[in-house]
Amino acid sequence: MLCEKCSSQIILGKGSNDKEKWCPTCEGFEVLSKEESRRHYNELIKETGQELKRLRNTFEVNSLIITLLVTREGFLLPTLKGFGFDSFGYVALTDLISKILIKGSKGTKECNCLDSDFQELIHLAKSHYEDLRILLLINKDLASVVRVPPSSLRSASFEYEVFEQMYGKFNPEDLDPDLVEIVKFNDKWENIRDNLYENGFVSSNEAYKNQVENKKFDHIFEEYFEAIQTKISFELAMQDDKLFSQDKFENSFEYVDLLDVIGDIFYSNLEIKKQAPLEFECSLRPVSKGNFDNIIKTLGYDVSRTYDLLVFTKDKKTTFPLIYEYGEELLIPPITLKLFKKLLNALYSQELMDKLSKDGHSFEKKVCASLENIGLNVSQPNDCTKKLINIVDNIDIKKRTLEIDIVAYNYHTNKLFVIDCKNILFTSSFIFGDREEKIYEKLAEQPEKQEKRIEYMKNNLALFGLSSKKVKKYISVLITANKEPINVLGNCHIISLREIEKIKDLEPI
C-alpha cells in the first residue's frame, strides 16, 4: 500500500502496536529504495562475514566445536516448556559448526562459553543469518530500510523496549550521530505475520516474552504437523536449502526412529543448570564410544551405518551436525536429535502423506472432541452411543457417492453444521503470497461436494434421529489443521481447529 499523501511505501509496526500502519516519509524519515536497501545489507553481510571468520580463528578447533554444540542445545531449552523456538540462533550455530568442521580454525585459545570473543561470535552468527533473511525479504518487496536519527529510534521502532531487554540498551556514542538504518516490514507483511503466528511460529521477541510471562504455546497438531512446523521454522531462517540436503536417509528411514530412542536414552547427560529468558547454562556429559556401540547393537541397529548417518568428526562434511565424535568419546545432544527427527519426517513428504491418509481419522476425532467441548452436539439424538461421523450414502464402496466427515448441531440456534476436515500439509508457500492460490486449487471441488452433502442431510434427517422442526439452517464448514489465508470458498466457511469457537456464530452462505 502506498501513502495517499506522498505515494511512499506504508510500513507496519510502531511502538507497542504491531498493527499500526504509517508513512515514514510523511514523518520526515528517509526510506531507501529497493536497490539502496539491498546494497546496504550486502555490505553489512560482507562485513559481518569477515568478522565471523576472524573470531572463528581465535579458538582451538575441538574446544570450539564442543562449546558451540552445547550452546546450540541451549537454544532449544525453551522448547521443553513450550515457549517457542529461536530458529535464527539455532540455524546460525548449525551452519557455523558445519563450516568449522570443514575449514577448521587457526586459533589456539581454549574456548569456553563465557569468553567475550565467543559471546561475540554467537551474537554475530545470529545477526548474520537475520541479515541474510532480511535481504531476501527486501528482494521480495516485503521490507524496506528506513533512516532515522538516534533520538527517533524508540518512536519509529516496534517493541523497542523488548529489544532493549533482549540485547541491552544502546550507547548513543556507538551509534551514527546523524542517522541509523532500521529495517521495517512493508504493510503487506501483516497477513503473512498473522498467518505465521496462528500456525505456531513465533518471533524471537515473542519467544522472549513467552518466557518472561511463562506463556506456553498451545500445540494441538499431530506429529506430522509438528514436523512441518519444524521444517518451516528452519526455512524461515535459512539463506539456502543446505539443511534440507539429507538424501542419505532416503534409503535408511528406519534409522529416523532411532533418533528419538537415542535422545531418550541420553537425555540425562544434558544437565540444565540455569534457564531464564535469554540466559541459560547447560552442559553435556560425554559418552564413551564403547557404551554407545553396545546400546546400538542391543537396539538391533548396525553400528557402522549409525555412525555414517548420525555421527560426525572434524573434516567430515555435514550440513546438520548431530553427534560429535572426538577421541574415544561422543557428545550427544538429545533435544537436537528429536528436532532433527521432525525435520526428516517433514522432508520425506511422501511418507508424511501416506501417514496422513492412514491417520486421517485421528484429526477428525480431535475436531469432534473440540466441537463437543464448545457445546455442539455430535451424537445421534435417537442413539447417543453413535457419533455423526464418517457418514456415507452407501455401504458398498463402489456405489458410494459421498462421505461426510462430521455433522454437528445445536437445536437452540436451529443450526446443523456439515463439516469436512482438511489435513492440508503446511508449507512455506504462503510466505511469498502463493499459499492462497494453492488452497483455492486444493479445495476447488469442495463447494460442490458440500452442496451434495447438505442435500443428503436435508433428505435424511430422520435416518439419524434429527428433527426437521429443530433444524432450520444448514451450514457448510471446512475445518483445517492450519490457519489458512482464506475464510470463505463458495458456500464453505473455512476455519482452523485453533479457532473452532467461531463455528457457533457462522451462518449459511
C-alpha positions as CSV (number, residue, x, y, z in Angstrom):
1,M,0.0,0.0,0.0
2,L,1.2,3.5,-0.9
3,C,0.6,6.6,1.2
4,E,-2.3,8.7,-0.1
5,K,-0.4,11.9,0.6
6,C,3.0,11.3,-0.8
7,S,2.8,7.9,-2.6
8,S,5.6,6.4,-0.4
9,Q,5.5,2.9,0.9
10,I,3.4,2.3,4.0
11,I,5.2,0.3,6.7
12,L,4.0,-1.8,9.6
13,G,4.5,-1.6,13.4
14,K,5.3,1.2,15.7
15,G,5.9,1.5,19.4
16,S,3.9,-1.4,21.0
17,N,1.3,-1.6,18.2
18,D,2.2,-4.3,15.7
19,K,-0.7,-3.4,13.5
20,E,-0.1,0.3,13.2
21,K,0.5,1.3,9.5
22,W,2.3,4.6,9.0
23,C,4.3,6.5,6.4
24,P,7.9,7.3,7.4
25,T,8.3,9.8,4.6
26,C,5.5,11.9,5.9
27,E,7.2,11.9,9.3
28,G,10.4,13.2,7.8
29,F,12.3,9.9,7.6
30,E,14.2,8.7,4.6
31,V,13.1,5.4,3.0
32,L,15.8,3.8,1.0
33,S,15.0,2.4,-2.4
34,K,15.0,-1.3,-3.0
35,E,18.4,-1.1,-4.6
36,E,19.8,1.1,-1.8
37,S,18.4,-1.3,0.8
38,R,19.9,-4.3,-1.0
39,R,23.3,-2.5,-1.2
40,H,23.2,-1.6,2.5
41,Y,22.5,-5.2,3.6
42,N,25.0,-6.7,1.2
43,E,27.7,-4.5,2.7
44,L,26.6,-5.4,6.2
45,I,26.6,-9.1,5.4
46,K,30.1,-8.9,3.9
47,E,31.5,-7.1,7.0
48,T,29.8,-9.5,9.4
49,G,31.1,-12.5,7.5
50,Q,34.7,-11.2,7.7
51,E,34.4,-10.6,11.5
52,L,32.9,-14.1,11.9
53,K,35.9,-15.6,10.2
54,R,38.3,-13.6,12.4
55,L,36.6,-14.7,15.6
56,R,36.3,-18.3,14.5
57,N,40.1,-18.4,14.0
58,T,40.7,-17.3,17.6
59,F,39.9,-20.6,19.2
60,E,41.3,-24.1,19.2
61,V,39.0,-26.1,16.9
62,N,37.9,-29.0,19.1
63,S,37.0,-26.9,22.1
64,L,35.2,-24.5,19.8
65,I,33.1,-27.2,18.2
66,I,32.2,-28.7,21.6
67,T,31.3,-25.3,23.1
68,L,29.2,-24.5,20.0
69,L,27.3,-27.8,20.2
70,V,26.4,-27.3,23.9
71,T,25.4,-23.7,23.2
72,R,23.3,-24.7,20.3
73,E,21.5,-27.2,22.5
74,G,20.9,-24.4,25.0
75,F,19.0,-22.5,22.3
76,L,16.4,-25.4,22.4
77,L,15.8,-25.4,26.1
78,P,12.8,-23.0,25.9
79,T,11.0,-25.6,23.6
80,L,11.0,-28.0,26.6
81,K,8.5,-25.7,28.2
82,G,6.6,-24.7,25.1
83,F,7.8,-21.1,24.9
84,G,8.9,-21.1,21.3
85,F,11.8,-21.8,19.0
86,D,14.6,-19.3,18.2
87,S,15.3,-20.7,14.7
88,F,17.7,-17.9,13.7
89,G,20.0,-18.6,16.6
90,Y,19.8,-22.4,16.1
91,V,20.3,-22.4,12.3
92,A,23.1,-19.9,12.6
93,L,25.1,-22.1,15.0
94,T,24.3,-25.2,13.0
95,D,25.8,-23.5,9.9
96,L,28.7,-22.2,11.9
97,I,29.6,-25.7,13.2
98,S,29.3,-27.1,9.7
99,K,31.8,-24.6,8.4
100,I,34.3,-25.1,11.2
101,L,34.2,-28.9,10.6
102,I,35.4,-28.4,7.1
103,K,37.5,-25.2,7.3
104,G,38.8,-25.8,10.8
105,S,40.3,-23.0,12.9
106,K,43.8,-21.5,13.1
107,G,43.3,-20.4,16.7
108,T,45.0,-21.9,19.8
109,K,42.9,-20.3,22.6
110,E,40.8,-22.8,24.6
111,C,37.1,-22.0,24.1
112,N,34.6,-21.6,26.9
113,C,31.1,-20.2,26.8
114,L,31.9,-17.2,29.0
115,D,34.7,-15.9,26.8
116,S,33.9,-12.5,25.4
117,D,35.1,-13.4,21.9
118,F,32.9,-16.5,21.9
119,Q,29.9,-14.5,23.0
120,E,30.5,-12.0,20.2
121,L,30.8,-14.9,17.8
122,I,27.4,-16.2,18.8
123,H,25.8,-12.8,18.6
124,L,27.3,-12.1,15.1
125,A,26.4,-15.6,13.8
126,K,22.7,-15.0,14.6
127,S,22.8,-11.4,13.4
128,H,24.4,-12.6,10.1
129,Y,21.6,-15.0,9.5
130,E,18.9,-12.5,10.3
131,D,20.5,-10.1,7.8
132,L,20.6,-12.7,5.1
133,R,16.9,-13.3,5.6
134,I,16.1,-9.6,5.6
135,L,17.9,-9.3,2.3
136,L,15.6,-11.9,0.9
137,L,12.5,-10.1,2.2
138,I,13.8,-6.8,0.6
139,N,14.3,-8.7,-2.7
140,K,10.6,-9.9,-2.4
141,D,9.4,-6.3,-1.7
142,L,8.3,-7.2,1.9
143,A,10.7,-5.0,3.8
144,S,12.5,-1.6,3.4
145,V,15.3,0.2,5.2
146,V,14.5,3.5,6.9
147,R,17.0,6.0,8.1
148,V,16.1,7.7,11.4
149,P,18.1,9.9,13.8
150,P,19.1,8.2,17.1
151,S,16.6,10.4,19.0
152,S,13.7,8.9,17.0
153,L,14.8,5.3,17.2
154,R,12.4,4.5,20.1
155,S,9.4,6.1,18.5
156,A,10.0,4.7,15.0
157,S,10.7,1.1,16.1
158,F,8.3,-1.6,17.1
159,E,8.7,-3.1,20.6
160,Y,11.9,-1.1,21.2
161,E,11.7,-1.8,25.0
162,V,11.6,-5.6,24.4
163,F,14.6,-5.2,22.1
164,E,16.5,-3.4,24.8
165,Q,15.6,-6.1,27.4
166,M,16.9,-8.7,25.0
167,Y,20.0,-7.1,23.7
168,G,20.8,-4.3,26.2
169,K,20.5,-0.6,25.9
170,F,22.3,1.2,23.1
171,N,25.1,3.6,24.0
172,P,24.4,6.7,21.9
173,E,28.1,7.1,21.3
174,D,28.1,3.8,19.5
175,L,25.5,5.0,17.0
176,D,25.9,7.2,14.0
177,P,25.4,10.7,15.3
178,D,23.2,11.6,12.3
179,L,21.2,8.6,11.1
180,V,20.6,5.0,12.0
181,E,19.3,2.4,9.5
182,I,16.5,0.2,10.7
183,V,14.6,-2.4,8.7
184,K,10.8,-2.2,8.6
185,F,8.2,-4.6,7.2
186,N,6.0,-3.2,4.5
187,D,2.3,-3.3,5.3
188,K,1.6,-6.4,3.1
189,W,3.6,-8.4,5.6
190,E,0.7,-8.2,8.1
191,N,-1.3,-11.1,6.7
192,I,1.9,-13.2,6.5
193,R,2.9,-12.4,10.0
194,D,-0.6,-13.2,11.4
195,N,-0.6,-16.5,9.5
196,L,2.8,-17.4,10.9
197,Y,1.7,-16.7,14.4
198,E,-1.6,-18.5,14.1
199,N,0.2,-21.6,12.8
200,G,2.5,-21.7,15.7
201,F,5.6,-19.7,14.6
202,V,6.9,-17.1,17.0
203,S,9.5,-14.4,16.5
204,S,12.5,-14.0,18.8
205,N,10.7,-11.2,20.6
206,E,7.6,-13.3,21.1
207,A,9.6,-16.3,22.3
208,Y,11.3,-14.0,24.8
209,K,8.0,-12.6,26.0
210,N,6.6,-16.1,26.4
211,Q,9.4,-17.0,28.7
212,V,9.1,-13.8,30.8
213,E,5.3,-14.3,31.1
214,N,5.5,-18.1,31.4
215,K,3.2,-18.3,28.5
216,K,3.2,-21.7,26.7
217,F,2.2,-22.0,23.1
218,D,-0.8,-24.3,22.6
219,H,0.3,-27.2,20.5
220,I,-2.7,-29.1,19.0
221,F,-1.1,-30.6,16.0
222,E,-0.4,-34.3,15.3
223,E,3.2,-35.5,14.8
224,Y,3.3,-34.7,11.1
225,F,2.1,-31.1,11.6
226,E,4.8,-30.6,14.2
227,A,7.2,-31.9,11.7
228,I,6.1,-29.4,9.1
229,Q,6.3,-26.7,11.7
230,T,9.9,-27.6,12.4
231,K,10.8,-27.5,8.7
232,I,9.2,-24.1,8.2
233,S,11.0,-22.7,11.3
234,F,14.3,-23.6,9.6
235,E,13.1,-22.5,6.2
236,L,12.2,-19.0,7.6
237,A,15.7,-18.6,8.9
238,M,17.9,-20.2,6.2
239,Q,19.7,-18.4,3.4
240,D,19.6,-21.5,1.3
241,D,18.4,-25.1,1.5
242,K,21.6,-26.8,2.6
243,L,20.0,-28.0,5.9
244,F,17.5,-29.9,3.8
245,S,20.1,-31.9,1.9
246,Q,19.6,-35.2,3.8
247,D,19.4,-37.7,1.0
248,K,21.5,-40.2,2.8
249,F,18.4,-41.0,5.0
250,E,16.2,-41.8,1.9
251,N,17.1,-45.5,2.0
252,S,17.5,-45.7,5.8
253,F,14.3,-44.4,7.1
254,E,14.3,-47.0,9.9
255,Y,17.1,-45.0,11.5
256,V,14.9,-42.0,11.9
257,D,13.1,-43.6,14.8
258,L,16.5,-44.3,16.3
259,L,16.9,-40.6,16.8
260,D,14.1,-40.5,19.3
261,V,15.4,-43.5,21.1
262,I,18.9,-42.2,21.5
263,G,17.6,-38.8,22.6
264,D,15.6,-40.5,25.4
265,I,18.4,-42.8,26.5
266,F,21.0,-39.9,26.8
267,Y,18.7,-37.1,27.9
268,S,20.1,-37.5,31.4
269,N,23.5,-36.5,30.0
270,L,22.1,-33.0,29.5
271,E,22.5,-31.0,32.7
272,I,20.4,-27.8,32.8
273,K,21.9,-25.5,35.4
274,K,20.1,-22.3,34.6
275,Q,17.2,-21.5,32.3
276,A,15.9,-17.9,32.2
277,P,14.8,-15.6,29.4
278,L,17.9,-15.2,27.2
279,E,20.1,-16.8,29.8
280,F,20.9,-20.4,30.1
281,E,23.6,-22.6,31.4
282,C,23.8,-26.2,30.5
283,S,26.4,-29.0,29.9
284,L,26.6,-32.2,28.0
285,R,28.3,-35.2,29.7
286,P,30.3,-37.2,27.0
287,V,29.5,-40.8,26.3
288,S,32.1,-43.5,25.7
289,K,32.1,-45.0,22.2
290,G,32.0,-48.5,23.7
291,N,28.9,-47.8,25.7
292,F,27.2,-46.1,22.7
293,D,28.1,-49.0,20.4
294,N,26.7,-51.6,22.8
295,I,23.4,-49.8,23.0
296,I,23.1,-49.5,19.2
297,K,23.8,-53.3,18.9
298,T,21.2,-54.1,21.6
299,L,18.6,-52.0,19.8
300,G,19.2,-54.0,16.7
301,Y,20.8,-51.4,14.5
302,D,24.0,-51.6,12.5
303,V,26.8,-49.7,14.3
304,S,28.7,-48.7,11.2
305,R,25.6,-47.4,9.5
306,T,24.6,-45.5,12.6
307,Y,28.0,-43.7,12.6
308,D,27.7,-43.0,8.9
309,L,24.3,-41.3,9.4
310,L,24.4,-39.7,12.8
311,V,28.0,-39.2,13.9
312,F,30.4,-36.6,12.6
313,T,34.0,-35.7,13.1
314,K,36.4,-33.0,12.2
315,D,36.9,-32.9,8.4
316,K,33.6,-34.8,7.8
317,K,31.3,-32.7,5.7
318,T,27.7,-32.4,7.1
319,T,25.0,-29.8,6.8
320,F,23.4,-30.7,10.1
321,P,25.9,-31.8,12.8
322,L,24.4,-34.2,15.2
323,I,26.6,-36.5,17.4
324,Y,30.2,-35.4,17.6
325,E,33.0,-37.9,17.8
326,Y,36.3,-36.9,19.4
327,G,38.9,-39.4,20.6
328,E,37.0,-42.3,22.3
329,E,34.1,-40.2,23.3
330,L,30.8,-38.9,21.8
331,L,28.9,-35.7,22.5
332,I,25.2,-36.5,22.1
333,P,22.7,-33.5,22.0
334,P,19.3,-35.2,22.9
335,I,17.0,-32.3,22.0
336,T,18.6,-31.8,18.7
337,L,18.2,-35.4,17.8
338,K,14.4,-35.2,18.5
339,L,14.2,-32.0,16.5
340,F,16.1,-33.5,13.6
341,K,13.7,-36.4,13.5
342,K,10.8,-34.0,13.0
343,L,12.8,-32.3,10.2
344,L,13.4,-35.6,8.5
345,N,9.7,-36.5,8.8
346,A,8.9,-33.3,7.0
347,L,11.5,-33.7,4.3
348,Y,10.1,-37.1,3.4
349,S,6.8,-35.7,2.4
350,Q,5.6,-38.8,0.7
351,E,5.9,-40.8,4.0
352,L,4.0,-37.9,5.6
353,M,1.3,-38.1,3.0
354,D,1.0,-41.8,3.5
355,K,0.7,-41.4,7.2
356,L,-1.7,-38.6,6.7
357,S,-4.1,-40.8,4.7
358,K,-3.8,-43.6,7.3
359,D,-4.2,-41.4,10.3
360,G,-6.8,-39.0,8.9
361,H,-9.5,-40.2,11.3
362,S,-7.4,-39.1,14.3
363,F,-7.7,-35.5,13.2
364,E,-11.5,-35.9,12.7
365,K,-11.7,-37.3,16.3
366,K,-9.8,-34.3,17.6
367,V,-12.2,-32.0,15.7
368,C,-15.2,-34.0,17.0
369,A,-14.0,-33.7,20.6
370,S,-13.4,-29.9,20.2
371,L,-16.9,-29.4,18.9
372,E,-18.3,-31.2,21.9
373,N,-16.1,-29.1,24.2
374,I,-17.6,-25.9,22.9
375,G,-21.2,-27.2,23.4
376,L,-22.2,-28.6,20.0
377,N,-23.8,-32.0,19.7
378,V,-22.3,-34.7,17.5
379,S,-24.2,-37.7,18.9
380,Q,-27.3,-39.1,17.2
381,P,-30.4,-37.9,19.2
382,N,-32.0,-41.4,18.9
383,D,-28.9,-43.3,19.9
384,C,-26.3,-41.3,22.0
385,T,-23.8,-44.2,21.6
386,K,-23.4,-43.3,18.0
387,K,-21.5,-40.2,16.7
388,L,-22.4,-38.4,13.5
389,I,-19.1,-39.0,11.9
390,N,-17.9,-40.7,8.7
391,I,-21.5,-40.8,7.2
392,V,-21.8,-42.4,3.8
393,D,-24.7,-42.7,1.4
394,N,-24.0,-46.4,0.6
395,I,-22.2,-49.1,2.5
396,D,-21.0,-50.5,-0.9
397,I,-17.9,-48.5,-1.7
398,K,-18.4,-49.0,-5.4
399,K,-21.9,-47.4,-5.2
400,R,-20.9,-44.6,-2.7
401,T,-21.2,-41.1,-4.0
402,L,-20.4,-39.0,-0.9
403,E,-19.0,-39.2,2.6
404,I,-19.5,-36.7,5.4
405,D,-16.7,-36.4,8.0
406,I,-18.8,-34.8,10.8
407,V,-22.3,-33.5,11.4
408,A,-22.8,-31.2,14.4
409,Y,-25.9,-29.5,15.5
410,N,-27.3,-27.0,18.0
411,Y,-31.1,-27.1,18.4
412,H,-31.1,-23.9,20.4
413,T,-29.9,-21.9,17.3
414,N,-31.6,-24.3,14.8
415,K,-28.2,-24.9,13.1
416,L,-26.8,-28.0,11.6
417,F,-23.2,-28.0,10.5
418,V,-22.0,-30.2,7.7
419,I,-18.2,-30.5,8.3
420,D,-15.3,-31.7,6.2
421,C,-11.9,-32.0,7.8
422,K,-8.9,-31.0,5.8
423,N,-5.4,-32.0,6.8
424,I,-3.6,-29.8,4.3
425,L,0.2,-30.1,4.8
426,F,1.7,-26.8,5.8
427,T,4.4,-25.4,3.6
428,S,6.3,-22.1,3.2
429,S,4.3,-21.3,0.0
430,F,2.1,-18.8,1.8
431,I,5.1,-16.7,2.9
432,F,5.5,-15.1,-0.5
433,G,1.9,-14.9,-1.5
434,D,1.1,-18.1,-3.3
435,R,-0.4,-20.1,-0.4
436,E,-3.9,-18.7,-1.2
437,E,-3.7,-19.8,-4.8
438,K,-2.7,-23.3,-3.7
439,I,-5.5,-23.5,-1.2
440,Y,-8.0,-22.5,-3.9
441,E,-6.7,-25.3,-6.1
442,K,-6.7,-27.8,-3.3
443,L,-10.3,-27.1,-2.2
444,A,-11.7,-26.3,-5.6
445,E,-14.2,-29.2,-5.6
446,Q,-15.4,-28.7,-2.0
447,P,-18.3,-26.3,-2.6
448,E,-20.0,-28.7,-5.0
449,K,-19.3,-31.7,-2.7
450,Q,-20.6,-29.8,0.3
451,E,-23.7,-28.9,-1.5
452,K,-24.4,-32.6,-2.2
453,R,-23.7,-33.4,1.4
454,I,-26.1,-30.8,2.7
455,E,-28.8,-32.0,0.4
456,Y,-28.3,-35.6,1.6
457,M,-28.6,-34.5,5.2
458,K,-31.8,-32.5,4.4
459,N,-33.4,-35.6,2.9
460,N,-32.3,-38.0,5.6
461,L,-32.6,-36.2,9.0
462,A,-35.0,-38.8,10.4
463,L,-32.5,-41.5,9.5
464,F,-30.1,-40.1,12.1
465,G,-32.8,-39.2,14.6
466,L,-32.6,-35.4,13.8
467,S,-35.7,-33.3,13.9
468,S,-36.7,-31.2,10.8
469,K,-38.6,-28.9,13.1
470,K,-35.5,-28.0,15.0
471,V,-33.1,-27.7,12.1
472,K,-33.7,-24.6,10.0
473,K,-30.1,-23.6,8.9
474,Y,-27.6,-25.9,7.1
475,I,-24.0,-24.5,7.3
476,S,-21.1,-25.8,5.2
477,V,-17.8,-25.7,7.1
478,L,-14.3,-26.9,6.2
479,I,-12.1,-27.3,9.3
480,T,-8.4,-27.2,8.7
481,A,-5.4,-28.0,11.0
482,N,-3.7,-24.9,9.9
483,K,-4.9,-21.3,9.7
484,E,-5.4,-20.7,6.0
485,P,-5.3,-17.3,4.2
486,I,-8.9,-17.6,3.0
487,N,-12.1,-17.7,5.2
488,V,-14.7,-18.5,2.5
489,L,-14.8,-20.5,-0.6
490,G,-18.1,-20.7,-2.5
491,N,-20.7,-22.0,0.0
492,C,-18.0,-23.1,2.5
493,H,-16.7,-21.4,5.6
494,I,-13.0,-22.2,6.3
495,I,-11.8,-22.2,9.9
496,S,-8.9,-23.8,11.7
497,L,-9.1,-26.1,14.7
498,R,-7.4,-23.3,16.7
499,E,-10.5,-21.0,16.1
500,I,-13.1,-23.7,16.5
501,E,-15.2,-21.5,18.8
502,K,-16.1,-19.3,15.8
503,I,-18.2,-22.1,14.2
504,K,-21.1,-21.3,16.5
505,D,-21.6,-17.8,15.0
506,L,-21.5,-18.9,11.4
507,E,-24.5,-18.5,9.1
508,P,-25.3,-20.3,5.8
509,I,-23.7,-18.7,2.7
